[in-house]
Amino acid sequence: MATRDGRRVLTAQAEREVALMAESVMRRYGDDILDVGFSVAAPDPAASRRIALYLSTLVNELDPA
């Protein structure tokens, strides 16, 4: 993840864990959610897609526009 405070690499054993960690980081930025960027890399391409979709949906939900 890239934020105005720097880059963060989140790792976890399970999709759910890393998704919740990323959500926690994203929620800290509140109205500045569009200042948060992310990329997802995982050994399982389907897992990467699921996490990216979840985080993209979260951005849309948190965007105050």
Predicted model as a PDB file, atoms N, CA, C, CB and O in Angstrom, pLDDT in the B-factor column:
MODEL        1                                                                  
ATOM      1  N   MET A   1       0.838  -1.158   0.000  1.00 94.00           N  
ATOM      2  CA  MET A   1       0.000   0.000   0.000  1.00 94.00           C  
ATOM      3  C   MET A   1       0.890   1.230   0.000  1.00 94.00           C  
ATOM      4  CB  MET A   1      -0.957  -0.007   1.201  1.00 94.00           C  
ATOM      5  O   MET A   1       1.961   1.248   0.607  1.00 94.00           O  
ATOM      6  N   ALA A   2       0.422   2.251  -0.693  1.00 94.00           N  
ATOM      7  CA  ALA A   2       1.121   3.525  -0.712  1.00 94.00           C  
ATOM      8  C   ALA A   2       0.194   4.580  -0.128  1.00 94.00           C  
ATOM      9  CB  ALA A   2       1.575   3.905  -2.156  1.00 94.00           C  
ATOM     10  O   ALA A   2      -0.933   4.757  -0.591  1.00 94.00           O  
ATOM     11  N   THR A   3       0.677   5.274   0.888  1.00 91.00           N  
ATOM     12  CA  THR A   3      -0.099   6.334   1.523  1.00 91.00           C  
ATOM     13  C   THR A   3       0.755   7.582   1.590  1.00 91.00           C  
ATOM     14  CB  THR A   3      -0.580   5.914   2.939  1.00 91.00           C  
ATOM     15  O   THR A   3       1.944   7.547   1.269  1.00 91.00           O  
ATOM     16  N   ARG A   4       0.163   8.671   1.999  1.00 90.00           N  
ATOM     17  CA  ARG A   4       0.945   9.905   2.134  1.00 90.00           C  
ATOM     18  C   ARG A   4       2.019   9.757   3.212  1.00 90.00           C  
ATOM     19  CB  ARG A   4       0.023  11.093   2.467  1.00 90.00           C  
ATOM     20  O   ARG A   4       2.965  10.543   3.261  1.00 90.00           O  
ATOM     21  N   ASP A   5       1.873   8.757   4.067  1.00 90.00           N  
ATOM     22  CA  ASP A   5       2.843   8.515   5.134  1.00 90.00           C  
ATOM     23  C   ASP A   5       3.927   7.517   4.744  1.00 90.00           C  
ATOM     24  CB  ASP A   5       2.131   8.022   6.363  1.00 90.00           C  
ATOM     25  O   ASP A   5       4.816   7.220   5.543  1.00 90.00           O  
ATOM     26  N   GLY A   6       3.858   7.003   3.530  1.00 93.00           N  
ATOM     27  CA  GLY A   6       4.863   6.060   3.065  1.00 93.00           C  
ATOM     28  C   GLY A   6       4.246   4.778   2.548  1.00 93.00           C  
ATOM     29  O   GLY A   6       3.025   4.641   2.468  1.00 93.00           O  
ATOM     30  N   ARG A   7       5.102   3.853   2.202  1.00 94.00           N  
ATOM     31  CA  ARG A   7       4.653   2.566   1.680  1.00 94.00           C  
ATOM     32  C   ARG A   7       4.608   1.539   2.798  1.00 94.00           C  
ATOM     33  CB  ARG A   7       5.574   2.085   0.544  1.00 94.00           C  
ATOM     34  O   ARG A   7       5.412   1.568   3.730  1.00 94.00           O  
ATOM     35  N   ARG A   8       3.645   0.627   2.682  1.00 91.00           N  
ATOM     36  CA  ARG A   8       3.493  -0.453   3.661  1.00 91.00           C  
ATOM     37  C   ARG A   8       3.314  -1.760   2.913  1.00 91.00           C  
ATOM     38  CB  ARG A   8       2.287  -0.192   4.619  1.00 91.00           C  
ATOM     39  O   ARG A   8       2.573  -1.832   1.933  1.00 91.00           O  
ATOM     40  N   VAL A   9       3.981  -2.765   3.371  1.00 94.00           N  
ATOM     41  CA  VAL A   9       3.802  -4.107   2.817  1.00 94.00           C  
ATOM     42  C   VAL A   9       3.067  -4.917   3.876  1.00 94.00           C  
ATOM     43  CB  VAL A   9       5.188  -4.779   2.421  1.00 94.00           C  
ATOM     44  O   VAL A   9       3.534  -5.059   5.006  1.00 94.00           O  
ATOM     45  N   LEU A  10       1.923  -5.438   3.495  1.00 94.00           N  
ATOM     46  CA  LEU A  10       1.119  -6.234   4.420  1.00 94.00           C  
ATOM     47  C   LEU A  10       1.209  -7.695   4.008  1.00 94.00           C  
ATOM     48  CB  LEU A  10      -0.365  -5.751   4.443  1.00 94.00           C  
ATOM     49  O   LEU A  10       1.024  -8.026   2.837  1.00 94.00           O  
ATOM     50  N   THR A  11       1.487  -8.550   4.946  1.00 94.00           N  
ATOM     51  CA  THR A  11       1.549  -9.981   4.662  1.00 94.00           C  
ATOM     52  C   THR A  11       0.764 -10.735   5.729  1.00 94.00           C  
ATOM     53  CB  THR A  11       3.022 -10.479   4.605  1.00 94.00           C  
ATOM     54  O   THR A  11       0.704 -10.325   6.888  1.00 94.00           O  
ATOM     55  N   ALA A  12       0.170 -11.837   5.312  1.00 93.00           N  
ATOM     56  CA  ALA A  12      -0.585 -12.679   6.239  1.00 93.00           C  
ATOM     57  C   ALA A  12      -0.714 -14.068   5.631  1.00 93.00           C  
ATOM     58  CB  ALA A  12      -1.993 -12.068   6.547  1.00 93.00           C  
ATOM     59  O   ALA A  12      -0.482 -14.256   4.437  1.00 93.00           O  
ATOM     60  N   GLN A  13      -1.077 -15.014   6.440  1.00 92.00           N  
ATOM     61  CA  GLN A  13      -1.250 -16.382   5.978  1.00 92.00           C  
ATOM     62  C   GLN A  13      -2.577 -16.589   5.251  1.00 92.00           C  
ATOM     63  CB  GLN A  13      -1.154 -17.332   7.146  1.00 92.00           C  
ATOM     64  O   GLN A  13      -2.703 -17.494   4.426  1.00 92.00           O  
ATOM     65  N   ALA A  14      -3.568 -15.748   5.561  1.00 94.00           N  
ATOM     66  CA  ALA A  14      -4.899 -15.928   4.983  1.00 94.00           C  
ATOM     67  C   ALA A  14      -5.366 -14.648   4.290  1.00 94.00           C  
ATOM     68  CB  ALA A  14      -5.905 -16.342   6.071  1.00 94.00           C  
ATOM     69  O   ALA A  14      -5.013 -13.541   4.697  1.00 94.00           O  
ATOM     70  N   GLU A  15      -6.159 -14.820   3.245  1.00 94.00           N  
ATOM     71  CA  GLU A  15      -6.718 -13.685   2.512  1.00 94.00           C  
ATOM     72  C   GLU A  15      -7.453 -12.739   3.457  1.00 94.00           C  
ATOM     73  CB  GLU A  15      -7.667 -14.173   1.405  1.00 94.00           C  
ATOM     74  O   GLU A  15      -7.252 -11.525   3.432  1.00 94.00           O  
ATOM     75  N   ARG A  16      -8.288 -13.311   4.270  1.00 95.00           N  
ATOM     76  CA  ARG A  16      -9.118 -12.502   5.168  1.00 95.00           C  
ATOM     77  C   ARG A  16      -8.255 -11.623   6.073  1.00 95.00           C  
ATOM     78  CB  ARG A  16     -10.023 -13.407   6.021  1.00 95.00           C  
ATOM     79  O   ARG A  16      -8.578 -10.456   6.295  1.00 95.00           O  
ATOM     80  N   GLU A  17      -7.171 -12.172   6.589  1.00 96.00           N  
ATOM     81  CA  GLU A  17      -6.297 -11.411   7.479  1.00 96.00           C  
ATOM     82  C   GLU A  17      -5.704 -10.200   6.782  1.00 96.00           C  
ATOM     83  CB  GLU A  17      -5.184 -12.296   8.008  1.00 96.00           C  
ATOM     84  O   GLU A  17      -5.746  -9.089   7.309  1.00 96.00           O  
ATOM     85  N   VAL A  18      -5.158 -10.413   5.609  1.00 95.00           N  
ATOM     86  CA  VAL A  18      -4.512  -9.299   4.917  1.00 95.00           C  
ATOM     87  C   VAL A  18      -5.547  -8.291   4.433  1.00 95.00           C  
ATOM     88  CB  VAL A  18      -3.680  -9.810   3.733  1.00 95.00           C  
ATOM     89  O   VAL A  18      -5.281  -7.089   4.427  1.00 95.00           O  
ATOM     90  N   ALA A  19      -6.715  -8.761   4.031  1.00 95.00           N  
ATOM     91  CA  ALA A  19      -7.779  -7.839   3.612  1.00 95.00           C  
ATOM     92  C   ALA A  19      -8.215  -6.957   4.777  1.00 95.00           C  
ATOM     93  CB  ALA A  19      -8.989  -8.622   3.055  1.00 95.00           C  
ATOM     94  O   ALA A  19      -8.433  -5.759   4.597  1.00 95.00           O  
ATOM     95  N   LEU A  20      -8.345  -7.534   5.966  1.00 95.00           N  
ATOM     96  CA  LEU A  20      -8.738  -6.750   7.134  1.00 95.00           C  
ATOM     97  C   LEU A  20      -7.648  -5.774   7.553  1.00 95.00           C  
ATOM     98  CB  LEU A  20      -9.078  -7.671   8.292  1.00 95.00           C  
ATOM     99  O   LEU A  20      -7.949  -4.661   7.986  1.00 95.00           O  
ATOM    100  N   MET A  21      -6.387  -6.176   7.431  1.00 95.00           N  
ATOM    101  CA  MET A  21      -5.295  -5.259   7.738  1.00 95.00           C  
ATOM    102  C   MET A  21      -5.318  -4.074   6.774  1.00 95.00           C  
ATOM    103  CB  MET A  21      -3.934  -5.988   7.668  1.00 95.00           C  
ATOM    104  O   MET A  21      -5.178  -2.924   7.189  1.00 95.00           O  
ATOM    105  N   ALA A  22      -5.495  -4.362   5.492  1.00 95.00           N  
ATOM    106  CA  ALA A  22      -5.540  -3.298   4.486  1.00 95.00           C  
ATOM    107  C   ALA A  22      -6.738  -2.385   4.738  1.00 95.00           C  
ATOM    108  CB  ALA A  22      -5.608  -3.896   3.059  1.00 95.00           C  
ATOM    109  O   ALA A  22      -6.622  -1.164   4.628  1.00 95.00           O  
ATOM    110  N   GLU A  23      -7.874  -2.964   5.072  1.00 94.00           N  
ATOM    111  CA  GLU A  23      -9.060  -2.153   5.358  1.00 94.00           C  
ATOM    112  C   GLU A  23      -8.800  -1.226   6.540  1.00 94.00           C  
ATOM    113  CB  GLU A  23     -10.278  -3.055   5.645  1.00 94.00           C  
ATOM    114  O   GLU A  23      -9.203  -0.063   6.515  1.00 94.00           O  
ATOM    115  N   SER A  24      -8.142  -1.720   7.556  1.00 94.00           N  
ATOM    116  CA  SER A  24      -7.828  -0.904   8.718  1.00 94.00           C  
ATOM    117  C   SER A  24      -6.973   0.301   8.331  1.00 94.00           C  
ATOM    118  CB  SER A  24      -7.111  -1.741   9.774  1.00 94.00           C  
ATOM    119  O   SER A  24      -7.232   1.421   8.770  1.00 94.00           O  
ATOM    120  N   VAL A  25      -5.961   0.066   7.511  1.00 93.00           N  
ATOM    121  CA  VAL A  25      -5.106   1.159   7.046  1.00 93.00           C  
ATOM    122  C   VAL A  25      -5.943   2.156   6.245  1.00 93.00           C  
ATOM    123  CB  VAL A  25      -3.929   0.615   6.185  1.00 93.00           C  
ATOM    124  O   VAL A  25      -5.845   3.364   6.462  1.00 93.00           O  
ATOM    125  N   MET A  26      -6.761   1.656   5.323  1.00 91.00           N  
ATOM    126  CA  MET A  26      -7.547   2.529   4.459  1.00 91.00           C  
ATOM    127  C   MET A  26      -8.543   3.370   5.252  1.00 91.00           C  
ATOM    128  CB  MET A  26      -8.281   1.705   3.418  1.00 91.00           C  
ATOM    129  O   MET A  26      -8.740   4.546   4.946  1.00 91.00           O  
ATOM    130  N   ARG A  27      -9.161   2.789   6.249  1.00 91.00           N  
ATOM    131  CA  ARG A  27     -10.148   3.533   7.037  1.00 91.00           C  
ATOM    132  C   ARG A  27      -9.521   4.677   7.820  1.00 91.00           C  
ATOM    133  CB  ARG A  27     -10.863   2.599   7.991  1.00 91.00           C  
ATOM    134  O   ARG A  27     -10.205   5.651   8.136  1.00 91.00           O  
ATOM    135  N   ARG A  28      -8.248   4.580   8.135  1.00 90.00           N  
ATOM    136  CA  ARG A  28      -7.566   5.661   8.857  1.00 90.00           C  
ATOM    137  C   ARG A  28      -7.507   6.943   8.045  1.00 90.00           C  
ATOM    138  CB  ARG A  28      -6.161   5.234   9.235  1.00 90.00           C  
ATOM    139  O   ARG A  28      -7.341   8.025   8.608  1.00 90.00           O  
ATOM    140  N   TYR A  29      -7.640   6.836   6.726  1.00 86.00           N  
ATOM    141  CA  TYR A  29      -7.511   8.016   5.874  1.00 86.00           C  
ATOM    142  C   TYR A  29      -8.839   8.708   5.601  1.00 86.00           C  
ATOM    143  CB  TYR A  29      -6.875   7.632   4.573  1.00 86.00           C  
ATOM    144  O   TYR A  29      -8.863   9.761   4.963  1.00 86.00           O  
ATOM    145  N   GLY A  30      -9.931   8.142   6.066  1.00 80.00           N  
ATOM    146  CA  GLY A  30     -11.234   8.795   6.005  1.00 80.00           C  
ATOM    147  C   GLY A  30     -11.533   9.449   4.670  1.00 80.00           C  
ATOM    148  O   GLY A  30     -11.577   8.781   3.637  1.00 80.00           O  
ATOM    149  N   ASP A  31     -11.738  10.754   4.695  1.00 81.00           N  
ATOM    150  CA  ASP A  31     -12.082  11.498   3.484  1.00 81.00           C  
ATOM    151  C   ASP A  31     -10.944  11.554   2.474  1.00 81.00           C  
ATOM    152  CB  ASP A  31     -12.496  12.896   3.847  1.00 81.00           C  
ATOM    153  O   ASP A  31     -11.160  11.932   1.322  1.00 81.00           O  
ATOM    154  N   ASP A  32      -9.753  11.190   2.883  1.00 85.00           N  
ATOM    155  CA  ASP A  32      -8.598  11.197   1.971  1.00 85.00           C  
ATOM    156  C   ASP A  32      -8.322   9.813   1.402  1.00 85.00           C  
ATOM    157  CB  ASP A  32      -7.353  11.713   2.693  1.00 85.00           C  
ATOM    158  O   ASP A  32      -7.184   9.504   1.048  1.00 85.00           O  
ATOM    159  N   ILE A  33      -9.351   8.978   1.311  1.00 81.00           N  
ATOM    160  CA  ILE A  33      -9.182   7.590   0.864  1.00 81.00           C  
ATOM    161  C   ILE A  33      -8.559   7.515  -0.521  1.00 81.00           C  
ATOM    162  CB  ILE A  33     -10.522   6.867   0.862  1.00 81.00           C  
ATOM    163  O   ILE A  33      -7.851   6.553  -0.819  1.00 81.00           O  
ATOM    164  N   LEU A  34      -8.800   8.493  -1.365  1.00 79.00           N  
ATOM    165  CA  LEU A  34      -8.238   8.438  -2.719  1.00 79.00           C  
ATOM    166  C   LEU A  34      -6.734   8.687  -2.717  1.00 79.00           C  
ATOM    167  CB  LEU A  34      -8.928   9.460  -3.619  1.00 79.00           C  
ATOM    168  O   LEU A  34      -6.086   8.546  -3.755  1.00 79.00           O  
ATOM    169  N   ASP A  35      -6.168   9.054  -1.571  1.00 84.00           N  
ATOM    170  CA  ASP A  35      -4.722   9.204  -1.435  1.00 84.00           C  
ATOM    171  C   ASP A  35      -4.034   7.869  -1.159  1.00 84.00           C  
ATOM    172  CB  ASP A  35      -4.402  10.190  -0.322  1.00 84.00           C  
ATOM    173  O   ASP A  35      -2.808   7.811  -1.075  1.00 84.00           O  
ATOM    174  N   VAL A  36      -4.805   6.809  -1.020  1.00 89.00           N  
ATOM    175  CA  VAL A  36      -4.257   5.488  -0.729  1.00 89.00           C  
ATOM    176  C   VAL A  36      -4.252   4.659  -2.009  1.00 89.00           C  
ATOM    177  CB  VAL A  36      -5.074   4.775   0.389  1.00 89.00           C  
ATOM    178  O   VAL A  36      -5.281   4.511  -2.669  1.00 89.00           O  
ATOM    179  N   GLY A  37      -3.092   4.124  -2.350  1.00 92.00           N  
ATOM    180  CA  GLY A  37      -2.987   3.232  -3.498  1.00 92.00           C  
ATOM    181  C   GLY A  37      -2.600   1.846  -3.025  1.00 92.00           C  
ATOM    182  O   GLY A  37      -2.025   1.678  -1.950  1.00 92.00           O  
ATOM    183  N   PHE A  38      -2.919   0.866  -3.835  1.00 93.00           N  
ATOM    184  CA  PHE A  38      -2.543  -0.486  -3.428  1.00 93.00           C  
ATOM    185  C   PHE A  38      -2.310  -1.356  -4.648  1.00 93.00           C  
ATOM    186  CB  PHE A  38      -3.624  -1.106  -2.531  1.00 93.00           C  
ATOM    187  O   PHE A  38      -2.832  -1.101  -5.734  1.00 93.00           O  
ATOM    188  N   SER A  39      -1.522  -2.375  -4.441  1.00 94.00           N  
ATOM    189  CA  SER A  39      -1.365  -3.450  -5.413  1.00 94.00           C  
ATOM    190  C   SER A  39      -1.379  -4.745  -4.614  1.00 94.00           C  
ATOM    191  CB  SER A  39      -0.034  -3.296  -6.270  1.00 94.00           C  
ATOM    192  O   SER A  39      -1.003  -4.777  -3.442  1.00 94.00           O  
ATOM    193  N   VAL A  40      -1.818  -5.800  -5.266  1.00 95.00           N  
ATOM    194  CA  VAL A  40      -1.969  -7.079  -4.579  1.00 95.00           C  
ATOM    195  C   VAL A  40      -1.146  -8.132  -5.310  1.00 95.00           C  
ATOM    196  CB  VAL A  40      -3.465  -7.500  -4.500  1.00 95.00           C  
ATOM    197  O   VAL A  40      -1.245  -8.280  -6.528  1.00 95.00           O  
ATOM    198  N   ALA A  41      -0.344  -8.854  -4.558  1.00 93.00           N  
ATOM    199  CA  ALA A  41       0.435  -9.957  -5.111  1.00 93.00           C  
ATOM    200  C   ALA A  41       0.294 -11.148  -4.168  1.00 93.00           C  
ATOM    201  CB  ALA A  41       1.943  -9.556  -5.302  1.00 93.00           C  
ATOM    202  O   ALA A  41       0.512 -11.036  -2.962  1.00 93.00           O  
ATOM    203  N   ALA A  42      -0.072 -12.277  -4.737  1.00 92.00           N  
ATOM    204  CA  ALA A  42      -0.221 -13.500  -3.950  1.00 92.00           C  
ATOM    205  C   ALA A  42       0.114 -14.682  -4.851  1.00 92.00           C  
ATOM    206  CB  ALA A  42      -1.671 -13.631  -3.358  1.00 92.00           C  
ATOM    207  O   ALA A  42      -0.005 -14.585  -6.072  1.00 92.00           O  
ATOM    208  N   PRO A  43       0.533 -15.799  -4.254  1.00 93.00           N  
ATOM    209  CA  PRO A  43       0.833 -16.980  -5.059  1.00 93.00           C  
ATOM    210  C   PRO A  43      -0.381 -17.478  -5.848  1.00 93.00           C  
ATOM    211  CB  PRO A  43       1.350 -18.090  -4.168  1.00 93.00           C  
ATOM    212  O   PRO A  43      -0.231 -18.068  -6.918  1.00 93.00           O  
ATOM    213  N   ASP A  44      -1.556 -17.243  -5.327  1.00 94.00           N  
ATOM    214  CA  ASP A  44      -2.799 -17.679  -5.972  1.00 94.00           C  
ATOM    215  C   ASP A  44      -3.430 -16.490  -6.703  1.00 94.00           C  
ATOM    216  CB  ASP A  44      -3.796 -18.277  -4.921  1.00 94.00           C  
ATOM    217  O   ASP A  44      -3.913 -15.559  -6.059  1.00 94.00           O  
ATOM    218  N   PRO A  45      -3.432 -16.511  -8.045  1.00 95.00           N  
ATOM    219  CA  PRO A  45      -4.004 -15.385  -8.799  1.00 95.00           C  
ATOM    220  C   PRO A  45      -5.464 -15.099  -8.447  1.00 95.00           C  
ATOM    221  CB  PRO A  45      -3.896 -15.658 -10.281  1.00 95.00           C  
ATOM    222  O   PRO A  45      -5.881 -13.941  -8.446  1.00 95.00           O  
ATOM    223  N   ALA A  46      -6.232 -16.121  -8.155  1.00 96.00           N  
ATOM    224  CA  ALA A  46      -7.633 -15.908  -7.785  1.00 96.00           C  
ATOM    225  C   ALA A  46      -7.730 -15.150  -6.458  1.00 96.00           C  
ATOM    226  CB  ALA A  46      -8.378 -17.261  -7.686  1.00 96.00           C  
ATOM    227  O   ALA A  46      -8.599 -14.294  -6.292  1.00 96.00           O  
ATOM    228  N   ALA A  47      -6.854 -15.459  -5.533  1.00 95.00           N  
ATOM    229  CA  ALA A  47      -6.836 -14.754  -4.249  1.00 95.00           C  
ATOM    230  C   ALA A  47      -6.477 -13.287  -4.469  1.00 95.00           C  
ATOM    231  CB  ALA A  47      -5.831 -15.418  -3.269  1.00 95.00           C  
ATOM    232  O   ALA A  47      -7.079 -12.401  -3.863  1.00 95.00           O  
ATOM    233  N   SER A  48      -5.508 -13.034  -5.326  1.00 95.00           N  
ATOM    234  CA  SER A  48      -5.134 -11.647  -5.642  1.00 95.00           C  
ATOM    235  C   SER A  48      -6.324 -10.878  -6.185  1.00 95.00           C  
ATOM    236  CB  SER A  48      -3.981 -11.612  -6.656  1.00 95.00           C  
ATOM    237  O   SER A  48      -6.574  -9.743  -5.781  1.00 95.00           O  
ATOM    238  N   ARG A  49      -7.059 -11.495  -7.103  1.00 96.00           N  
ATOM    239  CA  ARG A  49      -8.234 -10.828  -7.687  1.00 96.00           C  
ATOM    240  C   ARG A  49      -9.302 -10.561  -6.632  1.00 96.00           C  
ATOM    241  CB  ARG A  49      -8.826 -11.680  -8.821  1.00 96.00           C  
ATOM    242  O   ARG A  49      -9.904  -9.487  -6.620  1.00 96.00           O  
ATOM    243  N   ARG A  50      -9.539 -11.514  -5.757  1.00 96.00           N  
ATOM    244  CA  ARG A  50     -10.564 -11.327  -4.722  1.00 96.00           C  
ATOM    245  C   ARG A  50     -10.195 -10.192  -3.773  1.00 96.00           C  
ATOM    246  CB  ARG A  50     -10.764 -12.625  -3.929  1.00 96.00           C  
ATOM    247  O   ARG A  50     -11.037  -9.363  -3.428  1.00 96.00           O  
ATOM    248  N   ILE A  51      -8.946 -10.160  -3.360  1.00 95.00           N  
ATOM    249  CA  ILE A  51      -8.503  -9.106  -2.444  1.00 95.00           C  
ATOM    250  C   ILE A  51      -8.570  -7.749  -3.135  1.00 95.00           C  
ATOM    251  CB  ILE A  51      -7.066  -9.384  -1.942  1.00 95.00           C  
ATOM    252  O   ILE A  51      -9.046  -6.780  -2.544  1.00 95.00           O  
ATOM    253  N   ALA A  52      -8.102  -7.668  -4.368  1.00 95.00           N  
ATOM    254  CA  ALA A  52      -8.140  -6.399  -5.111  1.00 95.00           C  
ATOM    255  C   ALA A  52      -9.573  -5.920  -5.302  1.00 95.00           C  
ATOM    256  CB  ALA A  52      -7.454  -6.553  -6.479  1.00 95.00           C  
ATOM    257  O   ALA A  52      -9.848  -4.728  -5.165  1.00 95.00           O  
ATOM    258  N   LEU A  53     -10.480  -6.824  -5.613  1.00 96.00           N  
ATOM    259  CA  LEU A  53     -11.884  -6.452  -5.775  1.00 96.00           C  
ATOM    260  C   LEU A  53     -12.459  -5.940  -4.453  1.00 96.00           C  
ATOM    261  CB  LEU A  53     -12.706  -7.652  -6.287  1.00 96.00           C  
ATOM    262  O   LEU A  53     -13.170  -4.936  -4.425  1.00 96.00           O  
ATOM    263  N   TYR A  54     -12.150  -6.628  -3.377  1.00 95.00           N  
ATOM    264  CA  TYR A  54     -12.626  -6.203  -2.060  1.00 95.00           C  
ATOM    265  C   TYR A  54     -12.133  -4.798  -1.735  1.00 95.00           C  
ATOM    266  CB  TYR A  54     -12.165  -7.191  -0.975  1.00 95.00           C  
ATOM    267  O   TYR A  54     -12.913  -3.952  -1.299  1.00 95.00           O  
ATOM    268  N   LEU A  55     -10.847  -4.546  -1.943  1.00 94.00           N  
ATOM    269  CA  LEU A  55     -10.287  -3.236  -1.620  1.00 94.00           C  
ATOM    270  C   LEU A  55     -10.809  -2.149  -2.546  1.00 94.00           C  
ATOM    271  CB  LEU A  55      -8.775  -3.283  -1.689  1.00 94.00           C  
ATOM    272  O   LEU A  55     -11.028  -1.019  -2.111  1.00 94.00           O  
ATOM    273  N   SER A  56     -11.010  -2.474  -3.806  1.00 93.00           N  
ATOM    274  CA  SER A  56     -11.594  -1.499  -4.756  1.00 93.00           C  
ATOM    275  C   SER A  56     -13.012  -1.133  -4.336  1.00 93.00           C  
ATOM    276  CB  SER A  56     -11.601  -2.071  -6.203  1.00 93.00           C  
ATOM    277  O   SER A  56     -13.395   0.036  -4.384  1.00 93.00           O  
ATOM    278  N   THR A  57     -13.777  -2.116  -3.930  1.00 93.00           N  
ATOM    279  CA  THR A  57     -15.135  -1.877  -3.454  1.00 93.00           C  
ATOM    280  C   THR A  57     -15.119  -1.011  -2.213  1.00 93.00           C  
ATOM    281  CB  THR A  57     -15.848  -3.198  -3.167  1.00 93.00           C  
ATOM    282  O   THR A  57     -15.950  -0.115  -2.058  1.00 93.00           O  
ATOM    283  N   LEU A  58     -14.172  -1.279  -1.328  1.00 92.00           N  
ATOM    284  CA  LEU A  58     -14.049  -0.493  -0.101  1.00 92.00           C  
ATOM    285  C   LEU A  58     -13.738   0.963  -0.427  1.00 92.00           C  
ATOM    286  CB  LEU A  58     -12.957  -1.080   0.811  1.00 92.00           C  
ATOM    287  O   LEU A  58     -14.311   1.866   0.182  1.00 92.00           O  
ATOM    288  N   VAL A  59     -12.843   1.204  -1.376  1.00 89.00           N  
ATOM    289  CA  VAL A  59     -12.522   2.577  -1.775  1.00 89.00           C  
ATOM    290  C   VAL A  59     -13.789   3.276  -2.239  1.00 89.00           C  
ATOM    291  CB  VAL A  59     -11.445   2.599  -2.896  1.00 89.00           C  
ATOM    292  O   VAL A  59     -14.040   4.418  -1.854  1.00 89.00           O  
ATOM    293  N   ASN A  60     -14.585   2.612  -3.054  1.00 89.00           N  
ATOM    294  CA  ASN A  60     -15.829   3.225  -3.541  1.00 89.00           C  
ATOM    295  C   ASN A  60     -16.790   3.526  -2.396  1.00 89.00           C  
ATOM    296  CB  ASN A  60     -16.509   2.309  -4.561  1.00 89.00           C  
ATOM    297  O   ASN A  60     -17.479   4.546  -2.419  1.00 89.00           O  
ATOM    298  N   GLU A  61     -16.844   2.654  -1.404  1.00 88.00           N  
ATOM    299  CA  GLU A  61     -17.727   2.874  -0.263  1.00 88.00           C  
ATOM    300  C   GLU A  61     -17.248   4.032   0.611  1.00 88.00           C  
ATOM    301  CB  GLU A  61     -17.829   1.605   0.570  1.00 88.00           C  
ATOM    302  O   GLU A  61     -18.060   4.788   1.145  1.00 88.00           O  
ATOM    303  N   LEU A  62     -15.934   4.168   0.755  1.00 86.00           N  
ATOM    304  CA  LEU A  62     -15.380   5.190   1.637  1.00 86.00           C  
ATOM    305  C   LEU A  62     -15.213   6.552   0.978  1.00 86.00           C  
ATOM    306  CB  LEU A  62     -14.063   4.736   2.153  1.00 86.00           C  
ATOM    307  O   LEU A  62     -15.062   7.558   1.671  1.00 86.00           O  
ATOM    308  N   ASP A  63     -15.237   6.598  -0.341  1.00 84.00           N  
ATOM    309  CA  ASP A  63     -15.044   7.855  -1.072  1.00 84.00           C  
ATOM    310  C   ASP A  63     -16.229   8.778  -0.785  1.00 84.00           C  
ATOM    311  CB  ASP A  63     -14.897   7.597  -2.613  1.00 84.00           C  
ATOM    312  O   ASP A  63     -17.373   8.435  -1.086  1.00 84.00           O  
ATOM    313  N   PRO A  64     -15.956   9.950  -0.205  1.00 77.00           N  
ATOM    314  CA  PRO A  64     -17.041  10.857   0.171  1.00 77.00           C  
ATOM    315  C   PRO A  64     -17.706  11.571  -1.016  1.00 77.00           C  
ATOM    316  CB  PRO A  64     -16.514  11.882   1.128  1.00 77.00           C  
ATOM    317  O   PRO A  64     -18.725  12.237  -0.832  1.00 77.00           O  
ATOM    318  N   ALA A  65     -17.165  11.447  -2.195  1.00 71.00           N  
ATOM    319  CA  ALA A  65     -17.705  12.167  -3.370  1.00 71.00           C  
ATOM    320  C   ALA A  65     -19.013  11.679  -3.784  1.00 71.00           C  
ATOM    321  CB  ALA A  65     -16.797  12.075  -4.516  1.00 71.00           C  
ATOM    322  O   ALA A  65     -19.584  12.186  -4.750  1.00 71.00           O  
TER     323      ALA A  65                                                      
ENDMDL                                                                          
END                                                                             
